[in-house]
């Protein structure tokens, strides 16, 4: 609603004084209103600070989870010995080993055939002697009737494409009088692909049989494998790879699964940045220059999360503390990471680093504490934000009612002051009339204005 502007306009010589009185009334009546508005502004600031603190704690939790996941699969990455023939598509395993692929005799290709004969007109030239053809795709057969003007390339193509048989038919136009039908399987793999005219009689194949597709055939660690796709995701647990071409007789392609310490160092770096961000948010609400959340229980909860995180350690292994892998905590709480020290860790310490960060017994177990703080619905911060919203709604109602009351007071004073101004204006007029009469009388009696 707000306070509507009031300007006093009068006719007496005291109108400016009345304007001052009106402003003074407004100022005095607005004291409690200003207090409410200041309180509302503080609530808005607290809400913003709480949201920022919650977001920073949530990010810390996400980075701890990332560390937990990286440690869970020991930061395994896969390498190919020949990326032009073998590519690694995805890796999600904690197994460290090497697989050998040999004897890639064929890659998976889709069956694709064209009509044995060409047709002069794709919309008029007859393709079937009887109007009945049978399409075979793998082990499935489909009978097609080309009645009603459909016995031509266009009619046959359209019929095939509406079958849902897993193939696509197209017309290849070489020139104005040379047209072929092309039928291609939608997926790779060896399969029978034929189109027979008069299937119950002459049974003539309308298509070539030169490309019936092929499977991917190879050996993994000496074991024969055949797949209908060049991408294999069901052979090595947690690894998806693709074979691009065949191999020579004595050629071996290898998939190497090993720990990639750069994955772990990257996750550690992200964790440290997130930790320092929470430390900065908490530090801004503590001490002599603390913000509006000074003393708030959420700040204490965030401090507790930082304490639990910074003091974490385990009892076993060569990596028991942060300092063992190059992570140090300064006196002001800030964290730093020595990449050189980390990169110089031997294989034993690298292996034990995963145990330090993993779930349940490692640092990953602290992720639940951050969830309890910053979860979108039931987290402590969200509960506090919801309370701030309720307080803001209550203050809005109070401010609106108070503004309405102040406006009524000002209107009342304005009316009274206008009445007084009008009365004083009449007095001024009467005074002037009386003064003029006295001057007139003096002029008649004494020949001058003053007696």
N, C-alpha and C positions, 0 to 999 in steps of 0.2 A: 504493500500500500504506500508506505513512505509518508513523509510530512509535506503537505502541499505548501507552496510558497505563499506567504501573506505580505502584502505591501499596504501600509496604512497611507491613505490619501485623505487629508482633511482641509478644512477651510479656515481654521483658527490659527493664531500665531503659535500655538502649542502643538501643532500636528507632528513636528519632528520629534518632540519629546514623547508623544504618544507612540510613535514608531519605535523609539528606544525602549519604552515600557513593554511593547509587544515582543520585541526581540529578547528582552530580559525574561519574560514569562516563558518563552519558548526554550531558552537556554536552561532555566531551572527545571522545567518539566522534562527536559530531555536527558537529565543526568542518569536516571535509571535505564532509559532507552540506550544510551551510549554504552552503559555497562553491559547490557545484554548483547549488544552488537560486538563489543570487544570479546565477550565470552564466546560468541558464535565464531568470531574470527580465529580464536585460539583453538576451538574444537576443530575447525577446518584444517588448521595447521597440524594439529595432533593426528588427525585422520591421515593426512598426507605423509607425515613422518612415519606413522605406523605402517602404512602401505609400502613405503620405501624399505623399511626395515624388514617387513615380511618378504618382499621380493628378493632382497639380498640373502636372507636366510634360505629361501626356497632355492635360489641359484646355488648356494653352498651345498644344499642337499642333493641337487641334481649332479653337481660335480663329484660329490662323494659316491653317488650311484654309478657315475661313469667310471670312476676309479675301481669300484667294486666289480663292475662288469668286465673291465679290461683285465683286472687281476683274476677274475673267475675263469677266463679262458687263456690265462697266461700270455695275453697280448699276442696270440698266435697270428702270424701272417703267412701267406703262401706265395711261393715264387715258382715261376715256370722256367725250365731250362731253354725253351725256345718259344718265345711269345708269338712268333709268326705261325706256329702250328698248334700251340696249346696256350689257352688263356685261362686265368683264374677269375671266376665271376663273383664268388662270395666265399667267406670263411667264417665259421662259427663252431670252433672246436678247441679243445685244450690239449689235443694230442700232438706231440712233437715227433715227427717221423718223416720218411721220404717214400714216395710211391713212384714206381717206374711203369711207363706205358710203352709198349712195343707193338709191332705188327699191326699198325693201323692200315688195314687193307682197303678200306672204303669208308667214305663219310656218308652221312645221311643226306639223301636227295629226294625230292618229291617226284612221283611218277608224272610224266607229261607226254602225251601222244597227240599226233595230228591226223587228220583224215588222210587215208591212202590216196584218194583221188581229189581233184579240185572240182569246183562247181562254178559254172559260168555266171549264175545270178543267185545271190544269197537269199533273195525273196521269192524266186520263181522256180529255179531248178530243183527237181525232185531228188531227195537224198535216199529214200527208202523205196524198194520195189513193192512193198506190201503196206507201208504206213505203220508197221510195227517194228520197234527196235528194243534191244535189251542192253542196259548199261550195267557193267559189273565193276564194282569198286571193292577190292579186297575180297571178303567173303559175302558181301551183300550184292543183291541184284535188284534192278529196277526196270519194270516194263513200261515202255513209253508208247503212247498212241499219237500218231501225227495226223489226225483227221481234221477236217474243217479248214483246209487251206494252210495247215501247219507243216506239211511235208516239204520243208526247205531248210536251209541252214539257219535262218533266223528263228523259225519255229522250233527246230531241234535244240538250238542253243538255249532258248528261253525255257523249254521244258526241262532240260538238264539242270538249269540254275534254280528251278523251283523245287527240286527234289529233296534238297538238304542232304545230299549224298556225300558231302565232303570234297567235292570237286568244283571247279569253275570252268565253264565253257566260254570260249570267245571265238570270233571270226577273224581270220587273218586274210586281209585283202592284198594280194600281190599286185594286181592291176584290175582294170574294169571287168575282165572276164575270167579272172583266176582267184578263187576264194577257197579257203580251207577252214575246217573246224579244228579248234585246238581245245583239248580237255586236260586240265592240270589238277593234280591232287592239292588240297589246301594245306596238308601237312607232309612232312618228310617221312621217308621209310619205304621199304620195299612192299609193293602191293600190286595185285592184278588190276589192270585197267584196260577194259575192252568195251566196244560198242558194236553189237551184232545186229545186222539187218535180217529180218525174217527168222527170228531165233528158233522157231519151231519147224522151220523148213530148211532153206539153204544155209542159214546161220553164217552169213558172211560178215567178217570183221571189217567195220568201216574205218577203224583206226590202225595206225602202225603199232608195232610192239617192240620198239627199239629202246624205250626208256620207261621201264616199269618201276622206277625208283630204286633206292638202295638204303640199307641200314648202315649205321656206324658200327664197324667191326674192329676190335682191337684186343690187346691183352693187357691186363693190369696185374703187375707182379707175376706174370706168367699165366694168369687165369683168363680164358677167352670170355669176352664180353660183347654183346650185341645190343644196340639201342636204336630206336627209330628217330632219335633227335641227336644233333651234334652237341647239344648241351646236356651234360650228365649231372644230376643232382641227387641220385639215389644209390650211389655206389660207395663213395668215401664219406663216412659220417661227418656232417657239418661243412662239407666242401662241395661247391658247384664249379665245374670246369667245362670248357668247350674245346673240341678238337676241330681244327680248321682244314687239315689236309692229311694225306697219307704219309707214311714214313718209308724210308729206305729199308732194305732187308736187315741191316745191322744197326739201325738207328734206335736210340732210346730217348724218350721224353720223360722228364722227371718233374714231380710236384714236391717241393720241399716245404715242410711245415716247421717253422721255428719261431721263437719268441722275438718280437720286434720291440726293442727297448724304447724306440722313439714313440710308440703308442703309449707306453707307460709314462714316459717323461712328459709327453703332451698332456696327458690326463692329470699328472701331478701339477703342472704349470697352471692348468685351468682351475684346479682345486685351490691353489695358493692365491690366485687372483680373487676368487670368490670369498675366501677366508678374509683376506685383507679388506674387501669391500664391506663385509659385516663388521669387522673391527672398526672401520672408519665411521659407520653408522652408529655403532654403540658409543664410540669415543665422543661423538658430537653431543651425546646426551648425558655425559658424565663430567664432573669437575666444575670449576668456577664458571666456565662459559657454557654450561650445559643448556640444551634447548628445552622445549616445553615437555618433553618426555622424561625429564629428570625425575628419578625416583619411581618411574612407572614399572610395574611388575614385568611388563614385556621386555624392557631393557634388561632386567635381571635374568629373565629366561634366556635371552639371547647371549648374555654374558656366560651363563651356565653352559650353553651349547659350545661356545668358544673354549671355555675351560676344559670341557670333556674332550674336545677335539685336539686341543694343543697338548694335553697331558696324556694322550693315548699312547700305549705301548703294549707289547706282547712279551711273553715269558720265554718263548723258544725260538731257535733259529739264529742265524747270523745277523738278521735285521730285527732288532727289538725296539728301536726308537727312530724318530724322524732323522736324527743326526747321522744315523748309519747310512742314509742314502742321499745326504746333501741338503736336507731341509733344516733350517735354523729359525728360531724365534727370537726376535730382538726384545729389548727391555720394554719398549712401547707396545709390544704385542704384534708388530708387523712380522710377516713371514717372508723368507727368501729361499731361493732354490739354487744350489750350485750344480749346474749342468755338467761341469767338468768332472766333479766327484762322482756324479751318478753314472756318467758314461764310462768311467773307469772301473765300475763294479765288475767283479768276476762273475762267472756263471752261477756259482753257489749263492752269492748275495742277490743276484738278479732274480733267481728262483724264489728266494726267501722274501724278496720285496713283494711278490704277488701274494704271499701268505699274509704279509703285513696289512695289505689293503683289502683283502677279500671279505666276503660276507660272513656273518655269524661271529666268527672269532676275530676278524680284522676290523679295520676302520669302517668298512661298509656297514657294520652293525649300528653305527651312529646315525644312519640316514633316517631312521624312524623318528628320532628326536626332532629333526628339522621338519618332517611331515607334520608332527603334532603342533608345531609352531605356525606353519604357513599353509596348511591344507586349505583349499579354496572354500570349503563349507564349514568344517568343524574345527579348523585350526584356531589357536589362541588369538592370533592377530585378527583373523576374520571375525571372531566373536567380538573383539574390541572395536573393530570398525563398525560392526552392526550397532553396537551401543552408542558410538559417536553419531551415527545416522539418526538414532532415536532422539538423542539429545538435541541434535540440530533441528529436527522436526518440532520438538517442544519449544525450543528458543524461537523458531519462526512464528509459532502460534502466539507466544508471549509478546514478541516484538510487534506483530500485527495488531494485537489488542491494545498494546500501549500506544502505538502510533495513532490508533483510532481515538483513544482517550485524549491524547495530547492535542489532536486536531480539534476535538470538541472544546477543550479548554481555550485554545487559541481563538476559535470562532466566537466563543462567549466573551472573551476579553475584547476582541475586535469590535463586537457590537456595542459593548459598554463604552469603549473609548471613542467610537464614532458618535455615540449619543452625547458624550461629554464635549467632544469637539464641536458638534453642532450647537450645543447650548452656549459654549464659549464664543462661538462665531456670532450668535445672535447678540450676546452681551457686547461684543466689540462693535457691532452695528449700532446698537442703542447708545453706546457711549459716544460714538461719532456723531449721532444725531443730536444728542444733548449738548455736546461740545459746540456743534455748529449753531444751535439755538442760542446758547450763551454768548457766543461771539456776535451773533446778529443783534441781540439785545444791547450789548455794550456799545455796538456801533451806533445804534439809534439814540441811546441815552447820552452817551459821552463822546460820540464821534470817534471812537477808537475801539479796537477789539478787546483790549485788556482793561479791567475795571480800575 
